[in-house]
Amino acid sequence: MSRIIYLLLSIFVGLFILYSAFNIIVNFRSYNYIDIIIVIIVFFGFIYAEYLLIRRYLKSSTPEAIELYRKKKALNLEEQNEGKLEMMKRKSMVPGSKARMKLLNADKCILVRHLIGLPLLEGIDTYIYRCEDKIIFERSKDTFELDIEKVRDIILRTDIEIQRDFVNGDGSIHKNIFGTYTVNNDVKEIQTKLIKKFLIFAYEKDWEREYIAFEVTNEPKAALFVNYYEELKNRENQIQSL
């Protein structure tokens, strides 16, 4: 118990003893023998309690006791901090968590289905983290980093748009993502019941253009990756050499 509490309790009990003593003196003639015995027992009981409180206060106020209290407090604080750090460490290992984002220095994270480009199974759920200088892809214990300097484009396309590009003669994305695809060149419009969306990262590796693609049909935040890359390009375009 803190010595401050001992001090406060001793003051409270001391004031109560003074108040009780005053009442006993004023009303002493109205007491009978039994009342006097009860009053004396209770009164001395409070005096003994006051003695114990003062003794405990004095004992806890010695330099040794104060130093011991400070050490215990510091130890408890250290254990609490270690517990918090351990908890944060466990949370930071959970993919997609805020603690994980903080550890990776990411401001955005989405969970989407992998299509191509990573040594992962097609259709497997993968977390994508948007960092200032890189894009991080994570699935369980597998983590892959793509430096933003290697990125040549980040594209958000529907399957209809990709197929139309193929029809119009621009089939680079279609070839790399969907493989060989046979269409009728006379087809003016492609209809589908479910329009799928894909987030595509085009980057340079060994002087060649490579692609990493994900299905993001149900992930509205996927567009934030495209917007962020456009902002980076605009910043670079504003830098002029003199």
N, C-alpha and C positions, 0 to 999 in steps of 0.2 A: 504494500500500500504506500502511496506517495506520502512524503513527510508533510506536504501541504495539507493533505486530508487529515493527518494526525493533528496538526496545528489547529485546523478549523473545528474539528470535533472537540478538542480539549477546551477551546474558547467557548463553544456552545455549552458543554457540560459545566464548565466553570461558572458561566452566567446563570445556568439553571440552579447550581448549588447556592449561589448568592441569593437568588430569588426565593429558593426554598427555605434558606436560613432566615430570611426576613419574615416570611409567612409563619415559620415555626415560632419565632420570638413574639410576633404580634398576637398569634392565636394560641399560645402555649397554655393559658389558663383554661381554655375550653376543651383541652384534650383530657381523656381519661387514661388510665394506666396502659390499657391495650393499645390505644392510639399512639401513646408516647413510644411504646416499644416498636410498633410498626414504623413510625416516623424515623426513629433512630436507626433502625436496620436499613431502611431505604436511603436515608441521608448518607450513612457511611458507605453504603453500596455505591452511590454516585461519587463519593470522595475517592473510593478505591479505583473506580473506573477512570476518574480524572488522573489519578496517580499513574495508572498503566498507560494512558494516552500520552502524558507528558514524558514518561520514560521511553516509550516507543519513538516519540518525536525526537528526543535528545539522541537516542541511539542511531536513528536514521539520519541525523544531521552531522555526524562526525565526518571528517574528510575521507576516511576509508569507506564509509557507507555511501557517501555521495559519489565517490569514484566508482564503486561497485555498481551503483545504480546506472551511472552513465555508460559503463561497459555493457551492462545487460541491455540497456536501451539501444546502444549502437549495434549489438549483436542481433537483437530482434529486428532492427531496421535492415541490417545486412541480409538476414534470412528472408525477410519480406521482399527485398529487391531481387535476391537470387530466385525466389519463387516466381516473381513477376517476369524476370528474364527467361526463366525456364518455360513459363507458360507462353511468352511471346515467341520463343524459339520453336515450341511445338506448333503454335498457330502459323508461324511463318513457313512451315513445311507443308501446310495444307494448300494445294493448288487452287488458285482463284480467290483466296482469302485476302482481306485487306492487309493483314500482316505480311502475307507473301508479296503483295504488290509493293508494300513499303520496303521490304528487303531488296526487291529487284529494282527499286526506284522507278516504278511504273505508275502512270496516272490513269490508265484505262486497261481493262481486261475483259475479254469475251470468251465464251465457250462455244466452239463451232465444230463442225465435222470435217476431218481431214480428207482431202481428195487426192492430191499428188504432191510430190516435191520433197517430202520428208521420209526418212526410213521408218514409217509407221504404216499400219494397216489402213486401207481405204475405208472411210466411213467411221473411223474411230474419233471419239470426242477429244478435242485438243484445246487447251487454253492458249490464248494469244495475248501477250502483254505489250502495251505501247510504252516504250521508254524514250528518253530524250535522244539517245544516240544509237538505239538498236531496237529490233523487234525480237521478242523472245517467244518461242513456241514450246509448250510443255505438255507432256502426257505422263502422269505418274512420275517415275524416276528419270524419264528421258527428257532432257532439256536441250534446245537448240537455239543459238543466237544468230541473228542476221544483222550485221552492221548497217546502219542507215546509209553509210557512204557507198555501199555496194548496191543499194536499191536503185533501180532505174525507173520503176513506176509501181504504183499501188492502184489497182483497178477494181471497181465494183460493177459487175455486169450480171445481167440475167441470162439464162440459157437462150432465150429468144434473141437477145442482142448479139451473143457470141455466134449463133448460127447465121444470123443475118450478115454479120461481118464476113463469115465464110462464103456466103453466097455472093457477096459483093467483092470478093477477091482478097480479103484480108483474113487469112486463115491461120496466122501464126499462133494465136492463143487457142483457137479451136483444135489445132493439130497437137499442141503440147498437152492440152487438158483432156480432150475427148478422144484423141486418136483419129484414125481415119474415119471419116464420116461421109456417107453418100447422100447427096440431096439433089433434088431436081432444080436446075438453074432457072427454070421458068416459074418456080414458086415465088410469088411476090410477098407472101406473108405466112408466117409459121404460127399455128395455133396450138395451145396447150392448156390443159385444165389447171395445172399447178405450175406457176411461174417460179422457177428456182433462181436464187441469187448466189453469186460466187464472189468471194474476195480473193484477188489474185495479186501475189507479190512477184514482180519481175526484178531479177537481180543479175549481176554480172559475176560469172565464175569461170576462171581460166579463159577469159576473152570471149566467152559465149553467154548468150542470154538463157537463163534458167527461170523456171516458174515454180512457185509454191501456191497451191490453191486450196480453198476451203468452201464448203457450202454454208452460206450464212442466211438462208431463207428466213429464218425466224429470229434473227439477231439484228435489231435496228441500230445498235451501236457500231456495227461494222463500218458504217460510213465515216466514223470519226477517224479511222486509220487513213482513209483517203484524204480527208480534210487536213489532217496533220501533215501529211506528206506534201500537199499542195502549199501549205503555209511555209514549210521548209524551203521549197523551191522558190517561192516568192521572195523569201529573205535572201537567198543566194543571188537572185537576179538583181536585187537592189544594191548589192555590193559592187562598187566600181573602182577600178584601179586608176590612179592618177599618174 
